[in-house]
């Protein structure tokens, strides 16, 4: 019994839709006044659509490429690895290995999946270099079997239901996250508003927005003080000082001087986000340790 072309097309279409949806979510979410960073697993080149049979028969043209590969699950090898073949009814001996470090559940045998990730030739050292936090859990026999053969380092595994079973669940916000989120959401709005008010020479509104900025940075400073994070406190203090400078210059009716604090104020926001905020795929943020 040969594979169903219709099923393969459906799975590929679902995979593409899931990938586009995920990418759109990443690029359209709110980011505290900043352009959102690229997704951690966003490929540097366009995805290359391939079939498992093509890769197994002639992998060399695809080595190093980021592929979207459709095939039938041949076998679940470990909690984070499986093999795919082109024929879901029988083994052809031409399977392709898939390593999926973030796999949340095992694949269903003899069902079609679409795997997205980088294709390389299996080598323990190269896998370790590309997946730094991943421990290969294959048996010695499988390591020997797949040595030098094609393997996809999967960042997504989409099943026939359109579900990416390699997608990490987004952690819920804890009390600290909710507290910081409430403060942080005021900053991009007030920052844009104060810039607009200064450009239109609306000193009264600029004072109102600068006060919001000062109060928000003061609260952020206090928050990180409770966490004994001296560097984050320092960044928040810098932001607060820039907001205060806007107010001081507005008090002297010097709008042009007030404008000079806008850019460094935004820089303080960017610096803090870069070190202490991690953006989730749904557009929300979590606190992270500086790295």
C-alpha positions in Angstrom: 0.0 0.0 0.0 1.5 3.3 -1.1 1.3 6.5 0.8 -1.6 8.8 0.2 -0.6 11.9 -1.9 -3.6 13.6 -0.6 -2.6 13.0 3.1 0.9 14.3 2.4 -0.4 17.5 0.8 -2.8 18.1 3.7 0.0 17.6 6.3 2.3 19.9 4.4 -0.4 22.6 4.1 -1.1 22.3 7.9 2.6 22.6 8.7 3.0 25.7 6.5 -0.1 27.3 8.1 1.2 26.5 11.6 4.6 27.9 10.8 3.3 31.1 9.2 0.9 31.6 12.1 3.7 31.2 14.6 5.9 33.6 12.7 3.1 36.1 12.4 2.4 36.0 16.1 6.1 36.6 16.8 6.4 39.5 14.5 3.2 41.3 15.4 3.1 41.1 19.2 3.7 44.1 21.4 7.2 44.5 22.7 7.4 47.3 25.2 8.0 49.9 22.5 10.7 47.9 20.8 10.7 45.9 17.5 10.3 42.3 18.6 13.4 40.1 18.4 13.5 37.2 15.9 12.3 33.9 17.2 15.0 31.8 18.7 14.6 29.1 16.0 13.9 31.3 13.0 15.9 29.8 10.1 18.4 32.2 8.5 17.4 30.9 5.0 14.1 30.0 3.3 12.7 26.6 4.2 13.3 23.9 1.6 10.3 21.5 1.1 11.5 17.9 0.9 10.1 14.3 1.1 11.7 11.8 3.4 12.3 9.5 0.5 14.3 12.2 -1.4 16.4 13.0 1.7 17.1 9.3 2.3 18.0 8.6 -1.3 20.2 11.7 -1.9 20.8 13.8 1.2 23.8 15.8 0.0 21.9 18.6 -1.8 20.0 19.4 1.4 22.8 19.2 4.0 22.9 22.4 6.0 19.5 23.5 4.7 16.5 24.3 6.8 13.8 21.9 5.5 10.2 21.1 5.9 10.1 17.4 5.5 7.0 15.3 5.2 7.0 11.6 5.9 5.4 8.7 8.0 6.6 7.9 11.4 8.6 4.7 11.2 9.5 4.3 14.9 9.8 6.2 18.1 13.4 5.7 19.2 13.6 7.7 22.4 11.6 10.5 24.1 13.2 13.1 21.8 13.9 11.1 18.7 12.1 9.1 16.0 12.6 8.0 12.4 10.4 8.7 9.4 9.9 6.7 6.2 7.9 7.6 3.1 5.6 4.5 3.2 3.4 4.3 6.3 2.4 0.7 5.5 5.8 -0.9 5.4 9.4 -0.3 6.2 11.6 0.5 3.2 14.8 0.7 5.0 15.2 4.3 3.9 14.2 6.1 7.0 15.5 9.5 8.1 16.4 10.3 11.8 14.8 13.2 13.6 16.1 14.7 16.8 13.5 17.0 18.5 14.9 18.3 21.8 11.7 20.0 22.8 9.3 17.1 21.8 6.4 17.3 24.2 4.9 13.8 23.4 5.9 10.9 21.2 4.7 10.8 17.7 2.0 8.3 16.6 3.6 5.4 14.6 2.5 5.1 10.9 1.0 8.6 10.8 2.3 11.5 8.7 4.2 14.3 10.2 5.9 17.4 8.8 9.2 18.1 10.5 10.8 21.6 10.3 14.5 22.0 11.1 18.1 21.9 9.9 19.3 18.9 8.0 22.8 17.6 8.7 24.6 14.3 8.6 24.5 12.6 12.0 27.6 13.1 14.0 27.6 13.3 17.8 30.1 16.2 17.9 28.2 18.3 15.3 24.8 17.6 17.0 26.4 18.7 20.3 27.7 21.9 18.7 24.3 22.8 17.2 22.1 21.7 20.1 24.2 22.9 23.0 21.8 22.0 25.8 20.7 18.7 24.3 21.9 15.2 25.4 21.7 12.6 22.7 19.7 9.7 24.2 19.9 7.2 21.3 21.2 3.7 22.1 24.8 2.9 21.1 23.3 0.7 18.3 21.3 3.5 16.9 24.2 5.9 17.1 26.2 3.5 15.0 23.3 2.9 12.7 22.7 6.5 11.8 26.3 7.7 11.8 26.9 9.8 8.7 23.3 9.5 7.6 20.8 12.4 7.3 19.2 13.8 10.5 16.8 16.7 11.0 17.4 18.8 14.1 13.7 19.6 14.5 12.3 22.9 15.9 8.8 21.9 14.9 7.0 18.5 14.5 3.4 19.0 13.1 1.0 16.1 13.2 -2.1 15.5 11.1 -4.1 17.5 13.5 -2.0 20.6 12.8 -0.5 20.5 16.3 3.2 21.2 16.8 4.1 18.5 19.4 7.6 20.0 19.7 6.4 23.4 20.8 7.2 24.3 24.4 4.2 25.4 26.4 4.3 29.0 27.4 4.7 29.3 31.1 2.0 31.1 33.0 2.7 34.5 34.5 3.5 34.4 38.2 2.9 37.2 40.7 6.2 39.0 39.9 5.5 38.7 36.1 2.0 40.2 36.5 3.4 43.1 38.7 6.1 44.0 36.3 3.8 43.6 33.3 1.3 46.1 34.7 4.1 48.7 35.1 5.9 48.0 31.8 2.8 48.3 29.6 2.6 52.0 30.6 6.1 52.8 29.2 5.7 52.5 25.4 2.4 54.4 25.4 3.8 57.3 27.5 7.1 57.3 25.6 5.3 57.7 22.3 2.9 60.3 23.7 5.7 62.5 25.2 7.6 62.5 21.9 4.4 63.5 20.1 3.6 66.2 22.6 7.1 67.7 22.5 7.0 67.7 18.7 3.7 69.6 18.7 5.0 71.8 21.6 2.2 70.7 23.9 4.1 71.3 27.1 1.2 70.5 29.4 0.6 67.0 27.9 4.4 66.4 27.7 4.6 67.0 31.5 1.8 64.5 32.1 3.4 61.8 30.0 6.9 62.5 31.5 5.4 62.1 34.9 4.0 58.7 34.0 7.4 57.7 32.7 9.1 58.9 35.9 6.6 57.1 38.1 6.9 53.9 36.1 10.7 53.8 36.2 10.5 54.5 40.0 8.2 51.5 40.4 10.5 49.3 38.3 13.5 50.5 40.3 11.7 49.5 43.5 10.7 46.1 42.0 14.3 45.1 41.1 15.4 46.4 44.5 13.3 43.7 46.1 15.1 41.2 43.9 18.5 42.6 44.8 19.3 43.1 41.1 21.7 46.1 41.2 22.2 46.4 37.5 18.5 46.4 36.7 18.0 49.0 39.4 20.7 51.1 37.8 19.1 50.9 34.4 15.7 51.9 35.9 17.3 54.8 37.7 18.8 56.0 34.4 15.4 55.9 32.8 13.9 57.8 35.7 16.6 60.4 35.5 15.9 61.0 31.8 12.2 61.4 32.6 13.1 63.9 35.3 15.3 65.8 32.9 12.3 66.2 30.6 10.3 67.6 33.4 13.1 70.0 34.5 13.5 71.3 30.9 9.8 71.7 30.5 9.7 73.7 33.7 12.1 76.1 32.1 10.0 76.1 28.9 12.9 74.5 27.0 11.2 72.0 24.8 14.2 71.4 22.5 16.3 70.5 25.5 13.6 68.2 26.8 13.6 66.3 23.4 17.3 65.4 24.0 16.2 63.0 26.8 13.9 60.9 24.6 16.5 58.8 22.8 18.5 57.8 25.9 15.3 57.1 27.7 14.4 54.6 25.0 17.9 53.2 25.2 17.3 52.4 28.9 14.2 50.5 28.0 16.0 48.5 25.3 18.9 47.8 27.6 16.6 46.4 30.3 14.6 44.3 27.9 17.7 42.9 26.3 19.0 41.6 29.6 16.0 41.0 31.8 13.0 40.3 29.7 12.3 37.2 27.5 9.6 37.5 24.8 7.2 34.6 24.5 5.6 33.5 21.2 2.3 35.0 22.3 3.9 38.4 22.6 4.0 38.5 26.4 7.3 38.7 28.4 8.9 36.8 31.3 11.7 37.9 33.6 15.0 36.3 32.8 18.4 36.3 34.4 21.0 38.4 32.5 23.2 36.2 30.3 
